[in-house]
Amino acid sequence: MLSPLSSPRLRRIIAAYTVNRLGTWVGLVALSLAVFDHTHSALAVAALLFAWQAVPAFLVPVVVARVEASARRSELSALYVFEAVATAALAALLWHFWLPAVLVLAALDGTAALSASALLRTEVAKAARDQVEAQPAEEARPGDNNEDRAQEAERKANAALNVAFSVSFVAGPVLGGAVVAAAGAPAALFIDTASFLICGAMLIDLHPHVEEAGDGSVRARLRAAWRHINETPSLRALLLVEAVALVFSESAGPVEVAYAKATLHAGDRGFGLLLATWGAGAVLGSLIFARSLRRPLGAMLSAGTLAAGLAYVGFAAAPSLAIACLAALVGGIGNGMEVPSLNSIVQRVTPQHLHGRLMGAVESLVAVCIAIGLPLGGALVVLSSPRGAFLVLGLVTAAASVGLLYVSPKKLESIGADQAENSMLNSETFAPMSTPAKTYVSQSSTE
């Protein structure tokens, strides 16, 4: 089976994504530190994170549908250019600080970032399938049909993308903190701006336009995606159970600081070590997922979620920082397995022309869960203690992993082909004389 890195197009997409994620982490760290320095308020930092991560949840599906509806080229690159402009404006605003304007720009920047991420994940899956179609038949593994090979290629590409995300998750905050300490927050934001421009230039030939039968309006496209979820009960159940898991796993953020500093008495360095260990585990989990292509996706998703839940239980019981770091390593491994498993399952049971909108729905789901989880984590600490909060988060997350295992991926995969056909037939009912839905992705002539 071909490696994703053997395709020039996939290499370029993954490289651009890595540059973008590194820049995003640098910018987010810089902006968080700058907001705190200007306001001396943890509530202001929480408002910033809410604006950047939660508010876009309600806008991303519309932006993705709008980009896919556009026949103009370079729409994906335009999102990165928009991010660059918004980030440069944020850098300038730090010299004349005004929190409401910072929050508005952060919300716009976050909307563009999550929309671009959803579209880019879709482009990776398309590029993986194109790579399989271009592979000579004699090089294929005996007994595998084209669809099996395409699904395995998508899974490998998702794994490669998640490795890039995990590496940037570890390196980005460290780099951001170092740049802010050495040159200040505006300099770090201008570095972030440059990363967006580089990413946009690298992806300028990608054309995420999707032509659909009948009414191609944004509203009709959103209805088609929503109809697909409603007509696929197992997919709907998977997303609901995963939402529960995400709400409680994303609640850990406000708990971790108090846990490291007040419970373990490990100070700032201990907090940083705990986060770094979790990030290292995420890299390892991504590699495990990449090496487990024949394992059922549902089992990988459930195992990843269970590992995160057990890590929180481990935090609740850990008597020292060393034991807590071991638990963090396990939790990070779970994160590294969970994210690509979820994306692969959603792509597996979704018609290709709906991939972008469903990836946008997943990004929005995560954002909504963060919005709910952050105050929930803070409330649990107030009502009990950091250890008590982690125990609750761990037990609920572990229970959700059992629910994810119950929603069998075999059921999901078995209905994937039928659902794709039904969705295409349904889209034709808007205009019977129109052609079926088709996906167009342009490439550079050199590839």
PLY file of the C-alpha trace (Angstrom):
ply
format ascii 1.0
element vertex 447
property float x
property float y
property float z
element edge 446
property int vertex1
property int vertex2
end_header
0.00 0.00 0.00
1.34 3.42 -0.93
2.37 5.78 1.85
0.65 9.19 1.99
4.11 10.76 1.91
4.76 9.21 -1.51
2.24 11.61 -3.05
3.62 15.12 -3.75
0.15 16.55 -3.36
-0.44 14.92 0.03
3.03 15.89 1.23
2.30 19.49 0.34
-1.09 19.49 2.10
0.34 17.91 5.25
3.31 20.28 5.26
1.01 23.29 4.87
-1.21 22.01 7.67
1.82 21.57 9.96
3.06 25.10 9.27
-0.44 26.45 9.90
-0.93 24.59 13.19
2.49 25.64 14.50
1.69 29.25 13.68
-1.74 28.96 15.27
-0.30 27.69 18.55
2.32 30.43 18.57
-0.39 33.04 18.01
-2.82 31.62 20.56
-0.18 31.47 23.29
0.97 35.01 22.48
-2.56 36.39 22.45
-3.49 34.65 25.71
-0.41 36.05 27.46
-1.01 39.52 26.03
-4.65 39.61 27.13
-3.67 38.57 30.65
-0.86 41.13 30.78
-3.24 43.93 29.75
-6.19 42.91 31.92
-4.68 40.82 34.74
-7.90 38.80 34.52
-8.27 35.06 34.04
-11.88 35.77 33.04
-10.65 37.87 30.10
-8.43 34.99 28.96
-11.40 32.62 29.24
-13.45 35.06 27.12
-10.69 35.04 24.52
-10.62 31.23 24.36
-14.42 31.16 24.17
-14.44 33.66 21.31
-11.72 31.82 19.40
-12.93 28.24 19.98
-16.65 28.28 20.80
-18.27 31.11 18.85
-17.10 29.69 15.47
-19.14 26.52 16.12
-22.23 28.32 14.84
-20.53 29.77 11.78
-18.24 27.04 10.46
-20.92 24.89 8.72
-22.17 27.96 6.83
-18.64 28.99 5.77
-17.78 25.46 4.60
-21.00 25.19 2.59
-20.35 28.64 1.10
-16.81 27.76 0.03
-17.94 24.47 -1.52
-20.69 26.32 -3.39
-18.24 28.76 -4.96
-16.91 27.98 -8.42
-14.05 30.44 -7.96
-10.59 29.05 -7.46
-8.39 29.56 -4.41
-11.28 29.85 -1.95
-9.35 27.74 0.55
-6.29 29.96 0.22
-8.54 32.98 0.67
-9.50 31.67 4.12
-5.83 31.59 5.11
-5.29 35.09 3.74
-8.28 36.24 5.80
-6.69 34.64 8.88
-3.45 36.46 8.12
-5.23 39.81 7.90
-7.16 39.18 11.13
-4.01 38.11 12.96
-2.04 41.12 11.75
-4.89 43.33 12.98
-4.70 41.60 16.37
-0.96 42.27 16.52
-1.53 45.95 15.79
-4.36 46.07 18.32
-2.00 44.96 21.10
-0.29 48.37 20.85
-3.68 50.07 21.36
-5.40 47.40 23.41
-9.19 47.17 23.48
-10.61 43.84 24.66
-13.96 43.90 22.77
-12.16 44.39 19.46
-9.72 41.59 20.34
-12.62 39.23 21.03
-14.37 40.06 17.74
-11.20 39.54 15.71
-10.45 36.32 17.60
-13.93 34.98 16.76
-13.47 35.81 13.06
-9.99 34.29 13.04
-11.22 31.14 14.77
-14.10 30.76 12.31
-11.73 30.90 9.35
-9.30 28.54 11.08
-11.87 25.83 11.84
-13.47 26.14 8.39
-10.10 25.78 6.68
-9.26 22.80 8.88
-12.50 21.02 7.92
-11.92 21.66 4.22
-8.30 20.60 4.46
-9.24 17.29 6.10
-11.60 16.71 3.20
-8.89 17.52 0.66
-6.56 15.02 2.36
-9.16 12.26 1.97
-9.71 13.17 -1.69
-5.99 13.24 -2.39
-5.60 9.81 -0.76
-8.31 8.36 -2.99
-6.76 9.97 -6.07
-3.44 8.40 -5.10
-5.04 4.95 -5.07
-6.71 5.50 -8.44
-3.35 6.46 -9.90
-1.64 3.36 -8.46
-0.96 0.63 -11.04
-3.22 -2.37 -10.47
-0.27 -4.77 -10.29
1.06 -2.93 -7.22
-2.14 -3.45 -5.24
-2.34 -6.07 -2.50
-3.98 -9.32 -3.74
-7.62 -9.63 -2.73
-8.18 -5.91 -2.12
-10.73 -4.11 -4.27
-10.49 -0.42 -5.12
-12.83 0.65 -2.30
-10.81 -1.28 0.30
-7.64 0.35 -0.94
-9.26 3.79 -0.99
-10.53 3.41 2.58
-7.12 2.28 3.80
-5.50 5.22 1.99
-7.94 7.65 3.67
-7.12 6.13 7.04
-3.37 6.46 6.45
-3.77 10.06 5.34
-5.84 10.90 8.44
-3.15 9.28 10.58
-0.42 11.36 8.92
-2.45 14.54 9.43
-2.99 13.69 13.09
0.74 13.08 13.60
1.33 16.58 12.22
-1.31 18.00 14.58
0.17 16.22 17.60
3.72 17.37 16.84
2.52 20.96 16.47
0.57 20.60 19.74
3.82 19.75 21.53
6.15 22.19 19.77
3.83 25.14 19.12
3.15 26.33 22.70
6.85 25.97 23.60
7.85 27.97 20.54
5.14 30.55 21.25
6.27 31.06 24.82
9.89 31.42 23.74
9.06 33.99 21.03
6.89 36.05 23.41
9.63 36.02 26.04
12.30 37.05 23.54
10.47 39.48 21.21
7.01 40.16 22.61
3.47 39.11 21.73
3.08 41.29 18.58
6.19 39.66 17.05
4.73 36.21 17.73
1.45 37.22 16.07
3.29 38.48 13.00
5.03 35.09 12.80
1.54 33.56 12.94
0.50 35.89 10.12
3.43 34.72 7.99
2.49 31.07 8.60
-1.03 31.71 7.25
0.33 33.38 4.13
2.77 30.51 3.54
-0.03 27.99 3.99
-2.29 29.86 1.57
0.46 30.00 -1.05
1.15 26.26 -0.71
-2.54 25.41 -1.22
-3.44 27.98 -3.86
-4.28 25.31 -6.49
-6.67 23.36 -4.27
-10.25 23.89 -5.39
-12.78 22.53 -2.84
-15.79 23.26 -5.04
-18.54 20.62 -4.92
-21.18 20.73 -7.64
-24.53 19.32 -6.62
-27.73 18.49 -8.38
-30.66 20.83 -7.97
-30.56 23.79 -5.62
-26.92 24.53 -4.84
-27.59 27.26 -2.31
-25.84 27.30 1.05
-29.12 26.51 2.83
-29.77 23.51 0.57
-26.24 22.22 1.15
-26.67 22.45 4.91
-30.01 20.66 4.65
-28.38 17.86 2.67
-25.73 17.35 5.36
-28.31 17.43 8.15
-30.52 14.98 6.23
-27.59 12.58 5.91
-27.06 12.60 9.69
-30.79 12.10 10.35
-31.00 9.25 7.85
-28.00 7.46 9.38
-29.10 6.57 12.93
-25.81 4.89 13.83
-23.83 7.95 12.76
-26.16 10.20 14.73
-25.76 7.98 17.80
-21.98 8.00 17.39
-21.86 11.80 17.28
-24.14 12.12 20.32
-22.07 9.72 22.43
-18.84 11.33 21.25
-20.28 14.73 22.22
-20.77 13.50 25.79
-17.20 12.20 25.87
-15.86 15.48 24.46
-17.76 17.68 26.91
-16.20 15.91 29.87
-12.75 15.45 28.36
-12.62 19.12 27.35
-13.60 20.12 30.91
-10.07 19.28 32.09
-8.55 22.62 31.05
-9.66 24.71 34.06
-8.89 21.79 36.42
-5.30 21.17 35.33
-3.81 24.44 36.59
-5.30 24.08 40.08
-4.39 20.39 40.11
-0.71 20.96 39.27
-0.17 23.99 41.51
-2.50 23.46 44.48
-2.92 19.67 44.67
0.48 18.38 43.56
2.33 21.57 44.58
4.36 21.18 41.37
4.35 24.84 40.35
4.52 26.25 36.83
7.19 23.78 35.75
5.10 20.86 36.91
2.10 22.18 34.99
4.22 22.58 31.85
5.64 19.07 32.27
2.16 17.61 32.64
1.00 19.26 29.40
4.19 18.32 27.54
3.81 14.68 28.61
0.21 14.65 27.41
1.37 16.09 24.08
4.12 13.49 23.76
1.51 10.81 24.37
-0.65 12.31 21.61
2.24 11.94 19.16
2.72 8.33 20.25
-1.02 7.65 19.95
-1.04 9.07 16.43
1.78 6.72 15.47
-0.07 3.77 17.03
-3.15 4.64 14.96
-1.01 4.88 11.84
0.38 1.39 12.51
-3.05 -0.16 13.22
-4.73 0.12 9.85
-6.37 -3.30 10.08
-7.94 -2.74 13.49
-11.65 -1.78 13.61
-12.13 1.97 13.75
-14.80 1.72 16.42
-12.50 -0.23 18.71
-9.74 2.36 18.16
-12.14 5.22 18.93
-13.44 3.51 22.05
-9.94 2.59 23.25
-8.72 6.15 22.77
-11.64 7.59 24.71
-11.20 5.01 27.47
-7.49 5.88 27.77
-8.38 9.56 28.26
-10.94 8.63 30.94
-8.46 6.38 32.75
-5.89 9.18 32.65
-8.27 11.49 34.52
-8.96 8.77 37.09
-5.18 8.41 37.38
-4.89 12.15 38.03
-7.45 11.83 40.81
-5.43 9.07 42.50
-1.85 10.17 41.70
0.19 10.88 44.85
2.99 12.65 42.97
3.85 14.50 39.77
5.70 11.47 38.38
2.60 9.25 38.62
0.44 12.03 37.21
2.79 12.29 34.22
2.41 8.55 33.59
-1.35 9.06 33.57
-0.92 12.04 31.22
1.08 9.87 28.83
-1.77 7.34 28.72
-4.32 10.13 28.17
-2.26 11.65 25.38
-2.01 8.27 23.64
-5.79 8.05 23.84
-6.19 11.50 22.27
-3.85 10.55 19.47
-6.01 7.53 18.65
-9.42 9.13 19.20
-9.31 12.07 16.79
-8.27 10.25 13.56
-10.61 7.36 14.38
-13.59 9.70 14.62
-12.70 11.52 11.40
-12.15 8.23 9.54
-15.49 6.80 10.66
-17.39 9.94 9.66
-15.69 9.95 6.25
-16.33 6.22 5.83
-20.09 6.51 6.16
-20.54 9.81 4.34
-20.86 10.34 0.57
-17.77 12.04 -0.75
-19.62 15.17 -1.86
-20.72 15.71 1.78
-17.28 15.17 3.37
-16.50 18.87 3.75
-19.78 19.68 5.44
-19.57 16.69 7.79
-15.98 17.59 8.71
-17.27 21.09 9.38
-19.98 19.58 11.59
-17.34 17.64 13.54
-15.26 20.80 14.02
-18.38 22.62 15.25
-19.25 19.75 17.56
-15.82 19.94 19.18
-16.14 23.71 19.55
-19.57 23.45 21.21
-18.26 20.77 23.57
-15.36 23.05 24.53
-17.83 25.86 25.23
-19.80 23.59 27.56
-16.79 21.83 29.03
-14.74 24.84 30.15
-17.31 26.22 32.63
-18.25 22.68 33.68
-14.65 21.96 34.69
-14.45 25.18 36.67
-17.74 24.41 38.43
-16.58 20.91 39.39
-13.45 22.34 41.00
-15.49 24.87 42.97
-17.98 22.23 44.12
-15.41 19.62 45.10
-11.65 19.69 44.47
-9.26 19.11 41.54
-9.04 15.42 42.44
-12.82 15.14 42.77
-13.32 16.94 39.46
-10.91 14.63 37.65
-12.62 11.58 39.14
-15.99 12.70 37.76
-14.51 13.56 34.36
-12.68 10.24 34.17
-15.63 8.06 35.11
-18.03 9.75 32.67
-15.48 9.70 29.83
-14.75 6.01 30.46
-18.48 5.24 30.47
-18.84 7.09 27.14
-16.14 4.84 25.67
-18.41 1.84 26.31
-21.20 3.63 24.45
-18.88 4.29 21.52
-18.00 0.60 21.37
-21.71 -0.28 21.35
-22.21 1.88 18.23
-20.49 -0.72 16.13
-18.29 0.55 13.30
-19.26 -2.54 11.35
-22.84 -1.27 11.31
-21.62 2.13 10.21
-19.37 0.79 7.48
-21.99 -1.61 6.20
-24.42 1.22 5.59
-21.80 3.54 4.12
-22.27 2.56 0.50
-26.06 2.45 0.77
-26.14 5.82 2.49
-23.96 7.36 -0.21
-26.32 6.10 -2.88
-29.42 7.26 -1.00
-27.97 10.73 -0.44
-27.21 11.12 -4.12
-30.72 9.99 -5.01
-32.20 12.41 -2.50
-30.17 15.28 -3.91
-31.56 14.50 -7.34
-35.11 15.05 -6.10
-34.45 18.79 -6.01
-34.10 18.81 -9.81
-34.65 15.48 -11.65
-33.13 16.80 -14.88
-29.83 17.71 -13.17
-26.70 15.61 -13.14
-25.67 13.66 -10.02
-23.46 15.28 -7.41
-19.80 15.43 -8.40
-16.71 16.58 -6.62
-14.04 18.58 -8.41
-10.55 19.13 -7.05
-7.97 20.80 -9.22
-4.28 19.98 -9.02
-1.21 21.65 -10.35
-0.02 20.39 -13.68
3.21 19.14 -12.15
1.36 16.64 -9.99
0 1
1 2
2 3
3 4
4 5
5 6
6 7
7 8
8 9
9 10
10 11
11 12
12 13
13 14
14 15
15 16
16 17
17 18
18 19
19 20
20 21
21 22
22 23
23 24
24 25
25 26
26 27
27 28
28 29
29 30
30 31
31 32
32 33
33 34
34 35
35 36
36 37
37 38
38 39
39 40
40 41
41 42
42 43
43 44
44 45
45 46
46 47
47 48
48 49
49 50
50 51
51 52
52 53
53 54
54 55
55 56
56 57
57 58
58 59
59 60
60 61
61 62
62 63
63 64
64 65
65 66
66 67
67 68
68 69
69 70
70 71
71 72
72 73
73 74
74 75
75 76
76 77
77 78
78 79
79 80
80 81
81 82
82 83
83 84
84 85
85 86
86 87
87 88
88 89
89 90
90 91
91 92
92 93
93 94
94 95
95 96
96 97
97 98
98 99
99 100
100 101
101 102
102 103
103 104
104 105
105 106
106 107
107 108
108 109
109 110
110 111
111 112
112 113
113 114
114 115
115 116
116 117
117 118
118 119
119 120
120 121
121 122
122 123
123 124
124 125
125 126
126 127
127 128
128 129
129 130
130 131
131 132
132 133
133 134
134 135
135 136
136 137
137 138
138 139
139 140
140 141
141 142
142 143
143 144
144 145
145 146
146 147
147 148
148 149
149 150
150 151
151 152
152 153
153 154
154 155
155 156
156 157
157 158
158 159
159 160
160 161
161 162
162 163
163 164
164 165
165 166
166 167
167 168
168 169
169 170
170 171
171 172
172 173
173 174
174 175
175 176
176 177
177 178
178 179
179 180
180 181
181 182
182 183
183 184
184 185
185 186
186 187
187 188
188 189
189 190
190 191
191 192
192 193
193 194
194 195
195 196
196 197
197 198
198 199
199 200
200 201
201 202
202 203
203 204
204 205
205 206
206 207
207 208
208 209
209 210
210 211
211 212
212 213
213 214
214 215
215 216
216 217
217 218
218 219
219 220
220 221
221 222
222 223
223 224
224 225
225 226
226 227
227 228
228 229
229 230
230 231
231 232
232 233
233 234
234 235
235 236
236 237
237 238
238 239
239 240
240 241
241 242
242 243
243 244
244 245
245 246
246 247
247 248
248 249
249 250
250 251
251 252
252 253
253 254
254 255
255 256
256 257
257 258
258 259
259 260
260 261
261 262
262 263
263 264
264 265
265 266
266 267
267 268
268 269
269 270
270 271
271 272
272 273
273 274
274 275
275 276
276 277
277 278
278 279
279 280
280 281
281 282
282 283
283 284
284 285
285 286
286 287
287 288
288 289
289 290
290 291
291 292
292 293
293 294
294 295
295 296
296 297
297 298
298 299
299 300
300 301
301 302
302 303
303 304
304 305
305 306
306 307
307 308
308 309
309 310
310 311
311 312
312 313
313 314
314 315
315 316
316 317
317 318
318 319
319 320
320 321
321 322
322 323
323 324
324 325
325 326
326 327
327 328
328 329
329 330
330 331
331 332
332 333
333 334
334 335
335 336
336 337
337 338
338 339
339 340
340 341
341 342
342 343
343 344
344 345
345 346
346 347
347 348
348 349
349 350
350 351
351 352
352 353
353 354
354 355
355 356
356 357
357 358
358 359
359 360
360 361
361 362
362 363
363 364
364 365
365 366
366 367
367 368
368 369
369 370
370 371
371 372
372 373
373 374
374 375
375 376
376 377
377 378
378 379
379 380
380 381
381 382
382 383
383 384
384 385
385 386
386 387
387 388
388 389
389 390
390 391
391 392
392 393
393 394
394 395
395 396
396 397
397 398
398 399
399 400
400 401
401 402
402 403
403 404
404 405
405 406
406 407
407 408
408 409
409 410
410 411
411 412
412 413
413 414
414 415
415 416
416 417
417 418
418 419
419 420
420 421
421 422
422 423
423 424
424 425
425 426
426 427
427 428
428 429
429 430
430 431
431 432
432 433
433 434
434 435
435 436
436 437
437 438
438 439
439 440
440 441
441 442
442 443
443 444
444 445
445 446
